[in-house]
Structures are given as structure tokens and as C-alpha cells.
Amino acid sequence: MLWVIFILLFVSIVIYLLFARITLFIDTSTNRYFINLQGICSLYAERDAREILKLRLEVFFMHFNFYPLAPDKKKKIKPEKKKKKSRFSITFQQGYRFLKSFKIKRFYLDLDTGDCISNAKLYPIFSLVNFKKGNFNINFRGRNKLVLHIQNRPIYIIKSFINF
């Protein structure tokens, strides 16, 4: 009976991990950048006074800080190894199915290239794209803003690589 409970618990955890929502959020106006695996972990990119970039990892109730741009104190010279050929290759169709598995919840682009001629050339293209999908804007005031909110689930990623 105890084994059945452990097996059911393990299967339920695996099913939850397969169907948990992965969220990528980028907002350049408020400087919010994060990747979130719903209910399990989150990775936030933040500015720091000591270093340029600080990554804050939250796993359940624990918090960890990483400084990826900090110089390594221990540098070891490793001998060069011969590169092996990869057994895993991605075809164009698999890459397309992988990209198609992502759902764009929100996309907003407010762009100024700094050159009025380039802005004028981009204006009809952005108007055409706005007519079909998205929220694109060209301005002549020097504002640049990007808001991107993408969601996916691990089961969809795995499914995109399996041939049907």
C-alpha cells in the first residue's frame, strides 16, 4: 500500500511538471525581466549597485543571488579537447514546431530609430503588421519600449520534437 502511494505521488509530480506553465516576461520601461516556472521556481534579472547584473533565483521559499558578469577568481587552464559531432540535430520542421509551441500573450513595441528617414520607412510596415497582429508603434520622440509576455508548457516543447 505504501508503494502505491509513493508511485501515485511520483506520477502526480511528473504530470504537474509536464503541464506547469513557463512564463517569459520582458518589460523595458519598468526594467522587469523574469522567467517563471509556475509554483516551482523563478529567475529574475535585476540591476545591482555592486555588479552590473544580478540574477535572483527563487526556488520554493529559498532565495539565491548570482552575479554572472563577475570575474572568476579561480581560473584554470584546461587542455583543449577535440570536438565531437553531435548526435542530436534539429531539422527546420522541428525548429518551426518548437517556435510554434510558444504562445505570445502580449507584445508591444514602441520604437524610435533616431533617424526620421528610417522611422518614416518603417511606418508603413508597422501599420501593415498592426492591421493583422501585434501592437507596433513608431514614434519620433526618442522613446523605445518593448513589452513581451510569452508562455509555454514543457509537454508542448517535448511534443514539438516527437514526430507524429
C-alpha positions in Angstrom: 0.0 0.0 0.0 2.9 2.4 0.8 4.5 1.7 -2.6 1.2 2.6 -4.3 1.1 6.0 -2.5 4.7 6.7 -3.5 4.1 5.8 -7.1 0.9 7.9 -7.3 2.8 10.8 -5.6 5.7 10.5 -8.1 3.3 10.3 -11.1 1.3 13.3 -9.9 4.6 15.3 -9.5 5.7 14.4 -13.0 2.4 15.3 -14.5 2.4 18.6 -12.7 5.9 19.3 -14.0 4.9 18.5 -17.6 1.8 20.8 -17.5 3.2 23.6 -15.4 3.3 27.0 -17.2 6.6 28.5 -18.2 6.4 32.3 -18.5 9.0 34.7 -20.0 8.3 38.4 -19.3 10.3 41.3 -20.6 9.3 45.0 -20.0 12.0 47.6 -20.8 10.1 50.5 -19.5 9.8 49.2 -15.9 13.0 47.1 -16.1 11.2 43.8 -15.2 12.8 40.7 -16.7 11.9 37.2 -15.4 11.4 33.6 -16.3 8.9 31.7 -14.1 8.0 28.0 -13.8 4.6 28.2 -12.1 4.7 27.3 -8.5 8.3 25.9 -8.5 11.0 28.5 -9.4 11.5 32.0 -10.7 14.6 33.7 -12.2 14.7 37.5 -12.1 17.3 39.7 -13.7 17.9 42.9 -11.7 20.4 45.8 -11.6 22.8 45.8 -8.7 25.0 48.5 -7.2 28.0 46.2 -6.8 27.8 44.5 -10.2 26.1 45.3 -13.4 23.7 42.4 -13.4 22.3 40.2 -10.6 20.2 37.1 -11.2 17.9 36.2 -8.3 16.7 32.6 -8.2 13.7 31.7 -6.1 13.1 28.0 -5.6 10.1 27.3 -3.4 10.9 29.5 -0.3 14.7 29.8 -0.8 16.4 32.8 -2.5 19.8 32.7 -4.2 21.7 35.5 -5.9 24.1 35.1 -8.8 26.5 37.5 -10.4 27.1 36.1 -13.9 29.3 39.0 -15.1 31.6 38.9 -12.1 35.2 37.8 -12.9 36.1 34.3 -11.8 38.6 34.2 -9.0 39.8 30.8 -9.9 40.9 30.4 -13.5 42.0 27.1 -14.5 43.6 26.4 -17.9 42.1 23.3 -19.4 43.6 21.5 -22.3 41.7 21.7 -25.5 39.6 18.8 -26.3 38.6 17.6 -29.8 35.0 18.5 -30.6 32.8 15.5 -31.1 30.0 15.6 -33.6 26.6 16.0 -32.0 24.2 13.1 -32.4 21.2 15.4 -31.9 20.4 17.5 -34.9 17.3 19.7 -35.3 15.6 19.9 -38.6 13.9 23.0 -39.9 10.5 21.5 -39.4 11.2 20.6 -35.7 12.5 24.1 -35.1 9.4 25.6 -36.6 7.1 23.3 -34.5 9.2 24.3 -31.4 8.7 28.0 -32.1 5.0 27.5 -32.9 4.5 25.8 -29.4 5.1 29.2 -27.7 2.0 31.4 -27.1 2.5 35.2 -27.2 0.2 36.7 -24.6 1.3 40.3 -25.0 3.6 42.1 -27.4 4.0 45.8 -27.6 6.8 47.6 -29.4 7.3 51.4 -29.3 10.3 52.3 -31.4 12.3 55.3 -32.4 15.4 54.6 -34.5 16.8 58.1 -34.0 16.7 58.8 -37.7 13.5 60.4 -39.1 14.0 58.8 -42.5 14.3 55.3 -41.1 11.2 56.0 -38.9 9.3 57.1 -42.0 10.3 54.0 -43.9 9.3 51.7 -41.0 5.9 53.4 -40.5 4.0 51.7 -43.4 5.5 48.3 -42.4 4.4 48.7 -38.8 0.9 49.9 -39.9 0.6 46.8 -42.1 1.7 44.5 -39.3 -0.7 46.3 -36.9 -3.5 45.6 -39.2 -3.0 41.8 -38.9 -1.5 41.2 -35.5 0.5 42.9 -32.7 0.8 46.3 -31.3 3.6 48.2 -33.0 4.2 51.9 -32.9 6.7 54.2 -34.5 7.4 57.5 -32.6 9.6 60.5 -33.3 10.1 61.4 -29.7 13.0 59.1 -28.7 11.0 56.5 -26.8 12.0 52.9 -27.0 9.8 50.3 -25.2 9.3 46.6 -25.5 6.8 44.5 -23.6 6.9 40.8 -24.3 4.9 38.1 -22.4 5.4 34.5 -23.7 4.0 31.3 -22.2 4.6 27.6 -22.9 4.4 24.3 -21.2 7.1 21.6 -21.1 4.7 19.0 -22.6 4.3 21.2 -25.7 8.1 21.5 -26.1 8.5 17.7 -25.8 5.6 17.2 -28.2 7.2 19.5 -30.8 10.3 17.2 -31.1 8.3 14.0 -31.3 7.4 13.0 -34.9 3.8 12.2 -35.4 
